[in-house]
Amino acid sequence: MPNPKRRHSKTRRDKRRTHDKASTPTLSVDATTGMTHLRHRAHWSEGKLYYRGKVVLEKAVD
């Protein structure tokens, strides 16, 4: 395996890492419930599971 002959500077390392930051998650507002949720994820609202504005699952009442 090839190894570096000389040490890379801190500036050079930091320039490479400028793009390695976490981005903020994209949020959407559901048209049916008006709740904010992560995109492409189902979310619970009032005991019902919604995905793309439609009820997918209802919580069982015990």
PDBQT receptor file of N, H, CA, C and O in Angstrom, charges set to zero:
ATOM      1  N   MET A   1       0.848  -1.191   0.000  1.00  0.00    +0.000 N 
ATOM      2  CA  MET A   1       0.000   0.000   0.000  1.00  0.00    +0.000 C 
ATOM      3  C   MET A   1       0.886   1.245   0.000  1.00  0.00    +0.000 C 
ATOM      4  O   MET A   1       1.834   1.337   0.781  1.00  0.00    +0.000 OA
ATOM      5  N   PRO A   2       0.581   2.186  -0.863  1.00  0.00    +0.000 N 
ATOM      6  CA  PRO A   2       1.376   3.419  -0.879  1.00  0.00    +0.000 C 
ATOM      7  C   PRO A   2       1.070   4.282   0.339  1.00  0.00    +0.000 C 
ATOM      8  O   PRO A   2      -0.076   4.392   0.774  1.00  0.00    +0.000 OA
ATOM      9  N   ASN A   3       2.099   4.874   0.862  1.00  0.00    +0.000 N 
ATOM     10  H   ASN A   3       3.030   4.785   0.508  1.00  0.00    +0.000 HD
ATOM     11  CA  ASN A   3       1.964   5.772   2.009  1.00  0.00    +0.000 C 
ATOM     12  C   ASN A   3       2.460   7.152   1.624  1.00  0.00    +0.000 C 
ATOM     13  O   ASN A   3       3.323   7.273   0.755  1.00  0.00    +0.000 OA
ATOM     14  N   PRO A   4       1.927   8.211   2.260  1.00  0.00    +0.000 N 
ATOM     15  CA  PRO A   4       2.391   9.559   1.931  1.00  0.00    +0.000 C 
ATOM     16  C   PRO A   4       3.844   9.764   2.339  1.00  0.00    +0.000 C 
ATOM     17  O   PRO A   4       4.276   9.292   3.391  1.00  0.00    +0.000 OA
ATOM     18  N   LYS A   5       4.589  10.469   1.501  1.00  0.00    +0.000 N 
ATOM     19  H   LYS A   5       4.238  10.851   0.646  1.00  0.00    +0.000 HD
ATOM     20  CA  LYS A   5       6.004  10.746   1.798  1.00  0.00    +0.000 C 
ATOM     21  C   LYS A   5       6.144  11.881   2.797  1.00  0.00    +0.000 C 
ATOM     22  O   LYS A   5       7.067  11.901   3.611  1.00  0.00    +0.000 OA
ATOM     23  N   ARG A   6       5.207  12.835   2.721  1.00  0.00    +0.000 N 
ATOM     24  H   ARG A   6       4.457  12.819   2.060  1.00  0.00    +0.000 HD
ATOM     25  CA  ARG A   6       5.272  13.979   3.634  1.00  0.00    +0.000 C 
ATOM     26  C   ARG A   6       3.905  14.200   4.272  1.00  0.00    +0.000 C 
ATOM     27  O   ARG A   6       2.872  13.766   3.761  1.00  0.00    +0.000 OA
ATOM     28  N   ARG A   7       3.941  14.879   5.388  1.00  0.00    +0.000 N 
ATOM     29  H   ARG A   7       4.779  15.231   5.802  1.00  0.00    +0.000 HD
ATOM     30  CA  ARG A   7       2.711  15.167   6.121  1.00  0.00    +0.000 C 
ATOM     31  C   ARG A   7       1.921  16.256   5.405  1.00  0.00    +0.000 C 
ATOM     32  O   ARG A   7       2.490  17.235   4.923  1.00  0.00    +0.000 OA
ATOM     33  N   HIS A   8       0.579  16.071   5.340  1.00  0.00    +0.000 N 
ATOM     34  H   HIS A   8       0.116  15.275   5.732  1.00  0.00    +0.000 HD
ATOM     35  CA  HIS A   8      -0.283  17.105   4.771  1.00  0.00    +0.000 C 
ATOM     36  C   HIS A   8      -0.599  18.120   5.852  1.00  0.00    +0.000 C 
ATOM     37  O   HIS A   8      -0.763  17.764   7.019  1.00  0.00    +0.000 OA
ATOM     38  N   SER A   9      -0.685  19.372   5.467  1.00  0.00    +0.000 N 
ATOM     39  H   SER A   9      -0.552  19.661   4.519  1.00  0.00    +0.000 HD
ATOM     40  CA  SER A   9      -0.943  20.438   6.430  1.00  0.00    +0.000 C 
ATOM     41  C   SER A   9      -2.384  20.391   6.933  1.00  0.00    +0.000 C 
ATOM     42  O   SER A   9      -3.246  19.760   6.322  1.00  0.00    +0.000 OA
ATOM     43  N   LYS A  10      -2.632  21.066   8.052  1.00  0.00    +0.000 N 
ATOM     44  H   LYS A  10      -1.931  21.579   8.548  1.00  0.00    +0.000 HD
ATOM     45  CA  LYS A  10      -3.980  21.151   8.619  1.00  0.00    +0.000 C 
ATOM     46  C   LYS A  10      -4.916  21.882   7.658  1.00  0.00    +0.000 C 
ATOM     47  O   LYS A  10      -6.096  21.542   7.560  1.00  0.00    +0.000 OA
ATOM     48  N   THR A  11      -4.404  22.866   6.962  1.00  0.00    +0.000 N 
ATOM     49  H   THR A  11      -3.446  23.142   7.041  1.00  0.00    +0.000 HD
ATOM     50  CA  THR A  11      -5.218  23.614   6.007  1.00  0.00    +0.000 C 
ATOM     51  C   THR A  11      -5.679  22.717   4.873  1.00  0.00    +0.000 C 
ATOM     52  O   THR A  11      -6.836  22.768   4.455  1.00  0.00    +0.000 OA
ATOM     53  N   ARG A  12      -4.766  21.897   4.380  1.00  0.00    +0.000 N 
ATOM     54  H   ARG A  12      -3.826  21.856   4.719  1.00  0.00    +0.000 HD
ATOM     55  CA  ARG A  12      -5.117  20.997   3.285  1.00  0.00    +0.000 C 
ATOM     56  C   ARG A  12      -6.149  19.969   3.734  1.00  0.00    +0.000 C 
ATOM     57  O   ARG A  12      -7.069  19.644   2.984  1.00  0.00    +0.000 OA
ATOM     58  N   ARG A  13      -6.002  19.463   4.938  1.00  0.00    +0.000 N 
ATOM     59  H   ARG A  13      -5.254  19.727   5.547  1.00  0.00    +0.000 HD
ATOM     60  CA  ARG A  13      -6.974  18.516   5.500  1.00  0.00    +0.000 C 
ATOM     61  C   ARG A  13      -8.336  19.182   5.650  1.00  0.00    +0.000 C 
ATOM     62  O   ARG A  13      -9.357  18.592   5.297  1.00  0.00    +0.000 OA
ATOM     63  N   ASP A  14      -8.359  20.394   6.167  1.00  0.00    +0.000 N 
ATOM     64  H   ASP A  14      -7.530  20.874   6.454  1.00  0.00    +0.000 HD
ATOM     65  CA  ASP A  14      -9.623  21.099   6.390  1.00  0.00    +0.000 C 
ATOM     66  C   ASP A  14     -10.312  21.474   5.080  1.00  0.00    +0.000 C 
ATOM     67  O   ASP A  14     -11.541  21.489   5.011  1.00  0.00    +0.000 OA
ATOM     68  N   LYS A  15      -9.534  21.778   4.045  1.00  0.00    +0.000 N 
ATOM     69  H   LYS A  15      -8.536  21.766   4.101  1.00  0.00    +0.000 HD
ATOM     70  CA  LYS A  15     -10.132  22.059   2.739  1.00  0.00    +0.000 C 
ATOM     71  C   LYS A  15     -10.861  20.835   2.208  1.00  0.00    +0.000 C 
ATOM     72  O   LYS A  15     -11.926  20.960   1.603  1.00  0.00    +0.000 OA
ATOM     73  N   ARG A  16     -10.303  19.667   2.427  1.00  0.00    +0.000 N 
ATOM     74  H   ARG A  16      -9.438  19.566   2.919  1.00  0.00    +0.000 HD
ATOM     75  CA  ARG A  16     -10.931  18.428   1.967  1.00  0.00    +0.000 C 
ATOM     76  C   ARG A  16     -12.214  18.156   2.737  1.00  0.00    +0.000 C 
ATOM     77  O   ARG A  16     -13.156  17.595   2.178  1.00  0.00    +0.000 OA
ATOM     78  N   ARG A  17     -12.271  18.537   3.991  1.00  0.00    +0.000 N 
ATOM     79  H   ARG A  17     -11.505  18.993   4.445  1.00  0.00    +0.000 HD
ATOM     80  CA  ARG A  17     -13.418  18.240   4.850  1.00  0.00    +0.000 C 
ATOM     81  C   ARG A  17     -14.513  19.299   4.815  1.00  0.00    +0.000 C 
ATOM     82  O   ARG A  17     -15.483  19.184   5.564  1.00  0.00    +0.000 OA
ATOM     83  N   THR A  18     -14.398  20.309   3.987  1.00  0.00    +0.000 N 
ATOM     84  H   THR A  18     -13.609  20.402   3.379  1.00  0.00    +0.000 HD
ATOM     85  CA  THR A  18     -15.410  21.376   3.974  1.00  0.00    +0.000 C 
ATOM     86  C   THR A  18     -16.786  20.873   3.549  1.00  0.00    +0.000 C 
ATOM     87  O   THR A  18     -17.802  21.449   3.937  1.00  0.00    +0.000 OA
ATOM     88  N   HIS A  19     -16.828  19.806   2.757  1.00  0.00    +0.000 N 
ATOM     89  H   HIS A  19     -16.003  19.337   2.442  1.00  0.00    +0.000 HD
ATOM     90  CA  HIS A  19     -18.104  19.295   2.256  1.00  0.00    +0.000 C 
ATOM     91  C   HIS A  19     -18.680  18.196   3.135  1.00  0.00    +0.000 C 
ATOM     92  O   HIS A  19     -19.753  17.670   2.839  1.00  0.00    +0.000 OA
ATOM     93  N   ASP A  20     -17.993  17.844   4.197  1.00  0.00    +0.000 N 
ATOM     94  H   ASP A  20     -17.121  18.271   4.437  1.00  0.00    +0.000 HD
ATOM     95  CA  ASP A  20     -18.420  16.735   5.052  1.00  0.00    +0.000 C 
ATOM     96  C   ASP A  20     -19.261  17.196   6.231  1.00  0.00    +0.000 C 
ATOM     97  O   ASP A  20     -19.083  16.702   7.345  1.00  0.00    +0.000 OA
ATOM     98  N   LYS A  21     -20.156  18.114   6.010  1.00  0.00    +0.000 N 
ATOM     99  H   LYS A  21     -20.301  18.515   5.106  1.00  0.00    +0.000 HD
ATOM    100  CA  LYS A  21     -20.995  18.592   7.098  1.00  0.00    +0.000 C 
ATOM    101  C   LYS A  21     -22.410  18.042   6.945  1.00  0.00    +0.000 C 
ATOM    102  O   LYS A  21     -22.858  17.731   5.841  1.00  0.00    +0.000 OA
ATOM    103  N   ALA A  22     -23.083  17.932   8.046  1.00  0.00    +0.000 N 
ATOM    104  H   ALA A  22     -22.720  18.184   8.943  1.00  0.00    +0.000 HD
ATOM    105  CA  ALA A  22     -24.451  17.407   8.029  1.00  0.00    +0.000 C 
ATOM    106  C   ALA A  22     -25.397  18.469   7.472  1.00  0.00    +0.000 C 
ATOM    107  O   ALA A  22     -25.303  19.646   7.822  1.00  0.00    +0.000 OA
ATOM    108  N   SER A  23     -26.293  18.043   6.616  1.00  0.00    +0.000 N 
ATOM    109  H   SER A  23     -26.369  17.087   6.332  1.00  0.00    +0.000 HD
ATOM    110  CA  SER A  23     -27.278  18.973   6.071  1.00  0.00    +0.000 C 
ATOM    111  C   SER A  23     -28.563  18.872   6.884  1.00  0.00    +0.000 C 
ATOM    112  O   SER A  23     -28.826  17.853   7.522  1.00  0.00    +0.000 OA
ATOM    113  N   THR A  24     -29.350  19.924   6.855  1.00  0.00    +0.000 N 
ATOM    114  H   THR A  24     -29.136  20.752   6.336  1.00  0.00    +0.000 HD
ATOM    115  CA  THR A  24     -30.607  19.911   7.598  1.00  0.00    +0.000 C 
ATOM    116  C   THR A  24     -31.615  19.032   6.868  1.00  0.00    +0.000 C 
ATOM    117  O   THR A  24     -31.675  19.060   5.639  1.00  0.00    +0.000 OA
ATOM    118  N   PRO A  25     -32.400  18.261   7.594  1.00  0.00    +0.000 N 
ATOM    119  CA  PRO A  25     -33.371  17.387   6.932  1.00  0.00    +0.000 C 
ATOM    120  C   PRO A  25     -34.482  18.198   6.268  1.00  0.00    +0.000 C 
ATOM    121  O   PRO A  25     -34.883  19.250   6.766  1.00  0.00    +0.000 OA
ATOM    122  N   THR A  26     -34.966  17.696   5.147  1.00  0.00    +0.000 N 
ATOM    123  H   THR A  26     -34.640  16.842   4.743  1.00  0.00    +0.000 HD
ATOM    124  CA  THR A  26     -36.031  18.354   4.410  1.00  0.00    +0.000 C 
ATOM    125  C   THR A  26     -37.374  18.016   5.052  1.00  0.00    +0.000 C 
ATOM    126  O   THR A  26     -37.696  16.844   5.251  1.00  0.00    +0.000 OA
ATOM    127  N   LEU A  27     -38.148  19.039   5.372  1.00  0.00    +0.000 N 
ATOM    128  H   LEU A  27     -37.887  19.990   5.211  1.00  0.00    +0.000 HD
ATOM    129  CA  LEU A  27     -39.436  18.849   6.019  1.00  0.00    +0.000 C 
ATOM    130  C   LEU A  27     -40.571  19.197   5.057  1.00  0.00    +0.000 C 
ATOM    131  O   LEU A  27     -40.423  20.042   4.174  1.00  0.00    +0.000 OA
ATOM    132  N   SER A  28     -41.689  18.534   5.247  1.00  0.00    +0.000 N 
ATOM    133  H   SER A  28     -41.809  17.847   5.963  1.00  0.00    +0.000 HD
ATOM    134  CA  SER A  28     -42.879  18.801   4.447  1.00  0.00    +0.000 C 
ATOM    135  C   SER A  28     -44.078  18.991   5.357  1.00  0.00    +0.000 C 
ATOM    136  O   SER A  28     -44.081  18.526   6.497  1.00  0.00    +0.000 OA
ATOM    137  N   VAL A  29     -45.084  19.667   4.859  1.00  0.00    +0.000 N 
ATOM    138  H   VAL A  29     -45.081  20.045   3.933  1.00  0.00    +0.000 HD
ATOM    139  CA  VAL A  29     -46.330  19.846   5.593  1.00  0.00    +0.000 C 
ATOM    140  C   VAL A  29     -47.390  18.979   4.932  1.00  0.00    +0.000 C 
ATOM    141  O   VAL A  29     -47.639  19.088   3.731  1.00  0.00    +0.000 OA
ATOM    142  N   ASP A  30     -48.006  18.124   5.723  1.00  0.00    +0.000 N 
ATOM    143  H   ASP A  30     -47.803  18.035   6.699  1.00  0.00    +0.000 HD
ATOM    144  CA  ASP A  30     -49.045  17.238   5.204  1.00  0.00    +0.000 C 
ATOM    145  C   ASP A  30     -50.301  18.052   4.910  1.00  0.00    +0.000 C 
ATOM    146  O   ASP A  30     -50.758  18.819   5.757  1.00  0.00    +0.000 OA
ATOM    147  N   ALA A  31     -50.857  17.887   3.718  1.00  0.00    +0.000 N 
ATOM    148  H   ALA A  31     -50.486  17.264   3.029  1.00  0.00    +0.000 HD
ATOM    149  CA  ALA A  31     -52.043  18.650   3.321  1.00  0.00    +0.000 C 
ATOM    150  C   ALA A  31     -53.278  18.229   4.112  1.00  0.00    +0.000 C 
ATOM    151  O   ALA A  31     -54.166  19.051   4.342  1.00  0.00    +0.000 OA
ATOM    152  N   THR A  32     -53.352  16.968   4.531  1.00  0.00    +0.000 N 
ATOM    153  H   THR A  32     -52.631  16.301   4.343  1.00  0.00    +0.000 HD
ATOM    154  CA  THR A  32     -54.523  16.472   5.239  1.00  0.00    +0.000 C 
ATOM    155  C   THR A  32     -54.538  16.914   6.693  1.00  0.00    +0.000 C 
ATOM    156  O   THR A  32     -55.541  17.435   7.181  1.00  0.00    +0.000 OA
ATOM    157  N   THR A  33     -53.413  16.703   7.387  1.00  0.00    +0.000 N 
ATOM    158  H   THR A  33     -52.598  16.280   6.990  1.00  0.00    +0.000 HD
ATOM    159  CA  THR A  33     -53.360  16.983   8.829  1.00  0.00    +0.000 C 
ATOM    160  C   THR A  33     -52.727  18.327   9.157  1.00  0.00    +0.000 C 
ATOM    161  O   THR A  33     -52.983  18.884  10.225  1.00  0.00    +0.000 OA
ATOM    162  N   GLY A  34     -51.914  18.851   8.266  1.00  0.00    +0.000 N 
ATOM    163  H   GLY A  34     -51.707  18.399   7.398  1.00  0.00    +0.000 HD
ATOM    164  CA  GLY A  34     -51.224  20.109   8.527  1.00  0.00    +0.000 C 
ATOM    165  C   GLY A  34     -49.991  19.946   9.391  1.00  0.00    +0.000 C 
ATOM    166  O   GLY A  34     -49.417  20.941   9.834  1.00  0.00    +0.000 OA
ATOM    167  N   MET A  35     -49.569  18.712   9.644  1.00  0.00    +0.000 N 
ATOM    168  H   MET A  35     -50.036  17.903   9.284  1.00  0.00    +0.000 HD
ATOM    169  CA  MET A  35     -48.394  18.452  10.479  1.00  0.00    +0.000 C 
ATOM    170  C   MET A  35     -47.117  18.520   9.651  1.00  0.00    +0.000 C 
ATOM    171  O   MET A  35     -47.114  18.187   8.465  1.00  0.00    +0.000 OA
ATOM    172  N   THR A  36     -46.038  18.952  10.286  1.00  0.00    +0.000 N 
ATOM    173  H   THR A  36     -46.040  19.222  11.249  1.00  0.00    +0.000 HD
ATOM    174  CA  THR A  36     -44.728  18.956   9.653  1.00  0.00    +0.000 C 
ATOM    175  C   THR A  36     -44.055  17.622   9.930  1.00  0.00    +0.000 C 
ATOM    176  O   THR A  36     -44.070  17.137  11.062  1.00  0.00    +0.000 OA
ATOM    177  N   HIS A  37     -43.462  17.027   8.893  1.00  0.00    +0.000 N 
ATOM    178  H   HIS A  37     -43.451  17.421   7.974  1.00  0.00    +0.000 HD
ATOM    179  CA  HIS A  37     -42.825  15.716   9.043  1.00  0.00    +0.000 C 
ATOM    180  C   HIS A  37     -41.675  15.598   8.053  1.00  0.00    +0.000 C 
ATOM    181  O   HIS A  37     -41.548  16.409   7.136  1.00  0.00    +0.000 OA
ATOM    182  N   LEU A  38     -40.838  14.580   8.246  1.00  0.00    +0.000 N 
ATOM    183  H   LEU A  38     -40.942  13.921   8.991  1.00  0.00    +0.000 HD
ATOM    184  CA  LEU A  38     -39.755  14.318   7.314  1.00  0.00    +0.000 C 
ATOM    185  C   LEU A  38     -40.328  13.839   5.989  1.00  0.00    +0.000 C 
ATOM    186  O   LEU A  38     -41.333  13.128   5.959  1.00  0.00    +0.000 OA
ATOM    187  N   ARG A  39     -39.690  14.227   4.900  1.00  0.00    +0.000 N 
ATOM    188  H   ARG A  39     -38.874  14.805   4.924  1.00  0.00    +0.000 HD
ATOM    189  CA  ARG A  39     -40.160  13.813   3.570  1.00  0.00    +0.000 C 
ATOM    190  C   ARG A  39     -39.985  12.318   3.391  1.00  0.00    +0.000 C 
ATOM    191  O   ARG A  39     -39.026  11.735   3.897  1.00  0.00    +0.000 OA
ATOM    192  N   HIS A  40     -40.897  11.702   2.680  1.00  0.00    +0.000 N 
ATOM    193  H   HIS A  40     -41.676  12.175   2.269  1.00  0.00    +0.000 HD
ATOM    194  CA  HIS A  40     -40.876  10.276   2.354  1.00  0.00    +0.000 C 
ATOM    195  C   HIS A  40     -40.919   9.396   3.597  1.00  0.00    +0.000 C 
ATOM    196  O   HIS A  40     -40.379   8.289   3.595  1.00  0.00    +0.000 OA
ATOM    197  N   ARG A  41     -41.554   9.880   4.653  1.00  0.00    +0.000 N 
ATOM    198  H   ARG A  41     -41.992  10.779   4.655  1.00  0.00    +0.000 HD
ATOM    199  CA  ARG A  41     -41.714   9.109   5.878  1.00  0.00    +0.000 C 
ATOM    200  C   ARG A  41     -43.160   9.204   6.331  1.00  0.00    +0.000 C 
ATOM    201  O   ARG A  41     -43.801  10.245   6.186  1.00  0.00    +0.000 OA
ATOM    202  N   ALA A  42     -43.662   8.124   6.874  1.00  0.00    +0.000 N 
ATOM    203  H   ALA A  42     -43.142   7.278   6.992  1.00  0.00    +0.000 HD
ATOM    204  CA  ALA A  42     -45.007   8.133   7.443  1.00  0.00    +0.000 C 
ATOM    205  C   ALA A  42     -44.950   8.820   8.802  1.00  0.00    +0.000 C 
ATOM    206  O   ALA A  42     -43.903   8.827   9.448  1.00  0.00    +0.000 OA
ATOM    207  N   HIS A  43     -46.071   9.400   9.244  1.00  0.00    +0.000 N 
ATOM    208  H   HIS A  43     -46.922   9.395   8.719  1.00  0.00    +0.000 HD
ATOM    209  CA  HIS A  43     -46.101  10.072  10.544  1.00  0.00    +0.000 C 
ATOM    210  C   HIS A  43     -47.440   9.814  11.228  1.00  0.00    +0.000 C 
ATOM    211  O   HIS A  43     -48.466   9.630  10.573  1.00  0.00    +0.000 OA
ATOM    212  N   TRP A  44     -47.406   9.805  12.561  1.00  0.00    +0.000 N 
ATOM    213  H   TRP A  44     -46.572   9.955  13.093  1.00  0.00    +0.000 HD
ATOM    214  CA  TRP A  44     -48.603   9.579  13.378  1.00  0.00    +0.000 C 
ATOM    215  C   TRP A  44     -49.280  10.901  13.665  1.00  0.00    +0.000 C 
ATOM    216  O   TRP A  44     -48.625  11.902  13.955  1.00  0.00    +0.000 OA
ATOM    217  N   SER A  45     -50.597  10.893  13.581  1.00  0.00    +0.000 N 
ATOM    218  H   SER A  45     -51.129  10.080  13.345  1.00  0.00    +0.000 HD
ATOM    219  CA  SER A  45     -51.396  12.050  13.947  1.00  0.00    +0.000 C 
ATOM    220  C   SER A  45     -52.735  11.558  14.479  1.00  0.00    +0.000 C 
ATOM    221  O   SER A  45     -53.495  10.911  13.759  1.00  0.00    +0.000 OA
ATOM    222  N   GLU A  46     -53.019  11.862  15.726  1.00  0.00    +0.000 N 
ATOM    223  H   GLU A  46     -52.401  12.387  16.311  1.00  0.00    +0.000 HD
ATOM    224  CA  GLU A  46     -54.285  11.509  16.383  1.00  0.00    +0.000 C 
ATOM    225  C   GLU A  46     -54.579  10.009  16.276  1.00  0.00    +0.000 C 
ATOM    226  O   GLU A  46     -55.708   9.615  15.981  1.00  0.00    +0.000 OA
ATOM    227  N   GLY A  47     -53.570   9.182  16.513  1.00  0.00    +0.000 N 
ATOM    228  H   GLY A  47     -52.653   9.501  16.752  1.00  0.00    +0.000 HD
ATOM    229  CA  GLY A  47     -53.754   7.738  16.516  1.00  0.00    +0.000 C 
ATOM    230  C   GLY A  47     -53.832   7.095  15.146  1.00  0.00    +0.000 C 
ATOM    231  O   GLY A  47     -54.182   5.920  15.038  1.00  0.00    +0.000 OA
ATOM    232  N   LYS A  48     -53.513   7.843  14.094  1.00  0.00    +0.000 N 
ATOM    233  H   LYS A  48     -53.229   8.798  14.182  1.00  0.00    +0.000 HD
ATOM    234  CA  LYS A  48     -53.542   7.301  12.736  1.00  0.00    +0.000 C 
ATOM    235  C   LYS A  48     -52.187   7.534  12.081  1.00  0.00    +0.000 C 
ATOM    236  O   LYS A  48     -51.550   8.566  12.293  1.00  0.00    +0.000 OA
ATOM    237  N   LEU A  49     -51.760   6.572  11.290  1.00  0.00    +0.000 N 
ATOM    238  H   LEU A  49     -52.278   5.734  11.117  1.00  0.00    +0.000 HD
ATOM    239  CA  LEU A  49     -50.505   6.671  10.570  1.00  0.00    +0.000 C 
ATOM    240  C   LEU A  49     -50.802   7.161   9.153  1.00  0.00    +0.000 C 
ATOM    241  O   LEU A  49     -51.550   6.521   8.413  1.00  0.00    +0.000 OA
ATOM    242  N   TYR A  50     -50.212   8.297   8.781  1.00  0.00    +0.000 N 
ATOM    243  H   TYR A  50     -49.605   8.816   9.382  1.00  0.00    +0.000 HD
ATOM    244  CA  TYR A  50     -50.440   8.906   7.474  1.00  0.00    +0.000 C 
ATOM    245  C   TYR A  50     -49.198   8.780   6.607  1.00  0.00    +0.000 C 
ATOM    246  O   TYR A  50     -48.075   8.904   7.095  1.00  0.00    +0.000 OA
ATOM    247  N   TYR A  51     -49.405   8.534   5.321  1.00  0.00    +0.000 N 
ATOM    248  H   TYR A  51     -50.317   8.433   4.925  1.00  0.00    +0.000 HD
ATOM    249  CA  TYR A  51     -48.342   8.576   4.335  1.00  0.00    +0.000 C 
ATOM    250  C   TYR A  51     -48.925   9.151   3.058  1.00  0.00    +0.000 C 
ATOM    251  O   TYR A  51     -49.912   8.637   2.531  1.00  0.00    +0.000 OA
ATOM    252  N   ARG A  52     -48.315  10.214   2.561  1.00  0.00    +0.000 N 
ATOM    253  H   ARG A  52     -47.513  10.631   2.989  1.00  0.00    +0.000 HD
ATOM    254  CA  ARG A  52     -48.772  10.927   1.366  1.00  0.00    +0.000 C 
ATOM    255  C   ARG A  52     -50.221  11.371   1.477  1.00  0.00    +0.000 C 
ATOM    256  O   ARG A  52     -50.964  11.324   0.497  1.00  0.00    +0.000 OA
ATOM    257  N   GLY A  53     -50.632  11.806   2.684  1.00  0.00    +0.000 N 
ATOM    258  H   GLY A  53     -50.028  11.844   3.480  1.00  0.00    +0.000 HD
ATOM    259  CA  GLY A  53     -51.962  12.351   2.893  1.00  0.00    +0.000 C 
ATOM    260  C   GLY A  53     -53.055  11.329   3.067  1.00  0.00    +0.000 C 
ATOM    261  O   GLY A  53     -54.224  11.696   3.180  1.00  0.00    +0.000 OA
ATOM    262  N   LYS A  54     -52.710  10.050   3.091  1.00  0.00    +0.000 N 
ATOM    263  H   LYS A  54     -51.760   9.751   2.999  1.00  0.00    +0.000 HD
ATOM    264  CA  LYS A  54     -53.716   9.005   3.229  1.00  0.00    +0.000 C 
ATOM    265  C   LYS A  54     -53.467   8.208   4.509  1.00  0.00    +0.000 C 
ATOM    266  O   LYS A  54     -52.325   8.042   4.936  1.00  0.00    +0.000 OA
ATOM    267  N   VAL A  55     -54.546   7.720   5.110  1.00  0.00    +0.000 N 
ATOM    268  H   VAL A  55     -55.474   7.855   4.763  1.00  0.00    +0.000 HD
ATOM    269  CA  VAL A  55     -54.433   6.899   6.315  1.00  0.00    +0.000 C 
ATOM    270  C   VAL A  55     -53.928   5.521   5.907  1.00  0.00    +0.000 C 
ATOM    271  O   VAL A  55     -54.516   4.853   5.057  1.00  0.00    +0.000 OA
ATOM    272  N   VAL A  56     -52.836   5.113   6.523  1.00  0.00    +0.000 N 
ATOM    273  H   VAL A  56     -52.358   5.655   7.214  1.00  0.00    +0.000 HD
ATOM    274  CA  VAL A  56     -52.240   3.817   6.218  1.00  0.00    +0.000 C 
ATOM    275  C   VAL A  56     -52.610   2.801   7.305  1.00  0.00    +0.000 C 
ATOM    276  O   VAL A  56     -52.858   1.629   7.023  1.00  0.00    +0.000 OA
ATOM    277  N   LEU A  57     -52.639   3.281   8.553  1.00  0.00    +0.000 N 
ATOM    278  H   LEU A  57     -52.437   4.233   8.782  1.00  0.00    +0.000 HD
ATOM    279  CA  LEU A  57     -52.871   2.371   9.670  1.00  0.00    +0.000 C 
ATOM    280  C   LEU A  57     -53.564   3.157  10.768  1.00  0.00    +0.000 C 
ATOM    281  O   LEU A  57     -53.250   4.324  11.004  1.00  0.00    +0.000 OA
ATOM    282  N   GLU A  58     -54.499   2.518  11.432  1.00  0.00    +0.000 N 
ATOM    283  H   GLU A  58     -54.754   1.570  11.240  1.00  0.00    +0.000 HD
ATOM    284  CA  GLU A  58     -55.159   3.113  12.591  1.00  0.00    +0.000 C 
ATOM    285  C   GLU A  58     -54.753   2.348  13.829  1.00  0.00    +0.000 C 
ATOM    286  O   GLU A  58     -54.656   1.120  13.820  1.00  0.00    +0.000 OA
ATOM    287  N   LYS A  59     -54.518   3.090  14.893  1.00  0.00    +0.000 N 
ATOM    288  H   LYS A  59     -54.597   4.087  14.900  1.00  0.00    +0.000 HD
ATOM    289  CA  LYS A  59     -54.112   2.461  16.153  1.00  0.00    +0.000 C 
ATOM    290  C   LYS A  59     -55.287   1.682  16.725  1.00  0.00    +0.000 C 
ATOM    291  O   LYS A  59     -56.414   2.175  16.764  1.00  0.00    +0.000 OA
ATOM    292  N   ALA A  60     -55.013   0.475  17.165  1.00  0.00    +0.000 N 
ATOM    293  H   ALA A  60     -54.097   0.075  17.134  1.00  0.00    +0.000 HD
ATOM    294  CA  ALA A  60     -56.057  -0.391  17.731  1.00  0.00    +0.000 C 
ATOM    295  C   ALA A  60     -56.467   0.135  19.098  1.00  0.00    +0.000 C 
ATOM    296  O   ALA A  60     -55.606   0.449  19.920  1.00  0.00    +0.000 OA
ATOM    297  N   VAL A  61     -57.760   0.236  19.354  1.00  0.00    +0.000 N 
ATOM    298  H   VAL A  61     -58.460  -0.019  18.686  1.00  0.00    +0.000 HD
ATOM    299  CA  VAL A  61     -58.282   0.684  20.640  1.00  0.00    +0.000 C 
ATOM    300  C   VAL A  61     -58.463  -0.558  21.512  1.00  0.00    +0.000 C 
ATOM    301  O   VAL A  61     -59.210  -1.469  21.157  1.00  0.00    +0.000 OA
ATOM    302  N   ASP A  62     -57.773  -0.586  22.656  1.00  0.00    +0.000 N 
ATOM    303  H   ASP A  62     -57.166   0.155  22.945  1.00  0.00    +0.000 HD
ATOM    304  CA  ASP A  62     -57.874  -1.735  23.559  1.00  0.00    +0.000 C 
ATOM    305  C   ASP A  62     -58.924  -1.509  24.624  1.00  0.00    +0.000 C 
ATOM    306  O   ASP A  62     -59.142  -2.377  25.470  1.00  0.00    +0.000 OA
TER     307      ASP A  62
